[in-house]
Amino acid sequence: MQRRLSSSSAGAAECKIMVEESPLVVVARRGCCMSFVVRRLLQSVGANPDVCEVEERHVDELARHLGESGGGVLMQFPAVFVGGRWFGGIERVIATLIREELRPLLKQAGGLWL
């Protein structure tokens, strides 16, 4: 499922609900090529992430809104959330994929469809 967020306050709240309810969510700037890469990496291990795309002008508000889920850290986009908690960005996805830790982690969170 992919949702595009257009209004800042409603979009941030909607995205936060998606993060809390879905096992795997990618939050990204609209049109960001790195979000495509993150989604493909996750799909390569059998995951089908939900995606929240936000317009550039709403990124700061969304980062503040989601910061609570990330333990108060400053979000970098694309941001990956696993089991309602901030997992990291593209670097963490790549690192756990290389160490072969990504698939078991996603399986435990219910984020795999294979």
C-alpha positions in Angstrom: 0.0 0.0 0.0 1.3 3.4 -0.8 -0.1 6.7 0.5 0.8 10.2 -0.6 0.5 12.8 2.1 -0.3 16.3 1.1 -1.3 18.3 4.2 1.2 18.7 6.9 -0.9 18.1 10.1 -3.3 15.5 8.8 -0.5 13.8 6.8 1.8 13.5 9.8 -1.0 12.1 11.9 -2.0 9.6 9.2 1.6 8.5 8.7 2.1 8.1 12.5 -0.9 5.8 12.6 0.4 3.8 9.7 3.8 3.4 11.5 2.0 2.2 14.7 -0.3 -0.2 12.9 1.9 -1.7 10.1 4.8 -4.1 10.7 7.0 -2.4 8.1 6.8 1.2 6.8 9.1 3.4 4.7 8.6 7.1 5.2 10.2 9.2 2.5 10.2 12.4 0.6 8.0 12.4 -2.5 10.1 11.5 -5.5 13.2 10.5 -3.5 15.2 8.0 -5.4 16.7 6.5 -2.2 13.2 5.5 -1.1 13.0 3.4 -4.2 16.3 1.8 -3.3 15.1 1.0 0.3 11.9 -0.5 -1.0 13.7 -2.7 -3.5 16.1 -3.9 -0.8 13.3 -4.8 1.5 11.4 -6.5 -1.3 14.5 -8.5 -2.1 14.1 -10.3 1.2 10.4 -10.9 0.7 9.0 -7.8 2.5 6.3 -5.6 1.1 6.5 -2.3 3.0 3.8 0.3 3.4 5.0 3.6 2.1 4.3 7.2 3.3 5.5 9.8 0.9 5.5 13.4 2.0 6.1 16.6 0.1 9.4 18.4 0.9 7.7 21.3 2.7 6.2 19.0 5.3 9.3 16.9 6.0 10.4 18.8 9.2 7.0 18.6 10.8 6.7 14.9 10.0 10.2 14.3 11.4 9.1 15.9 14.7 5.9 13.9 14.7 7.6 10.6 14.1 10.6 11.5 16.4 8.6 10.0 19.3 8.6 6.6 17.6 12.3 7.0 17.0 13.3 7.6 20.6 13.6 11.3 20.0 16.3 11.1 17.3 16.3 13.4 14.3 14.8 11.4 11.4 16.6 11.1 8.2 14.6 10.2 5.1 13.9 7.6 3.9 13.2 6.3 7.4 12.3 2.7 8.0 10.0 1.6 10.8 9.7 -2.0 11.9 7.1 -3.1 14.3 6.1 0.5 15.1 9.7 1.5 16.0 12.2 3.4 14.1 14.7 1.0 12.6 17.0 3.4 10.7 17.7 4.6 7.2 19.2 3.1 4.1 22.6 2.5 5.7 21.0 0.3 8.5 18.9 -1.6 5.9 22.0 -2.3 3.8 24.1 -3.2 6.9 21.6 -5.7 8.3 21.0 -7.1 4.8 24.8 -7.8 4.4 25.0 -9.4 7.9 21.9 -11.5 7.0 20.0 -10.1 10.0 17.3 -8.3 8.0 15.1 -11.3 7.1 14.9 -12.7 10.6 14.2 -9.3 12.1 11.4 -8.6 9.6 10.0 -12.1 10.1 9.8 -11.6 13.8 7.9 -8.3 13.3 5.5 -9.8 10.8 6.8 -7.8 7.9 7.5 -10.7 5.5 5.0 -12.0 3.0 7.1 -15.0 1.9 
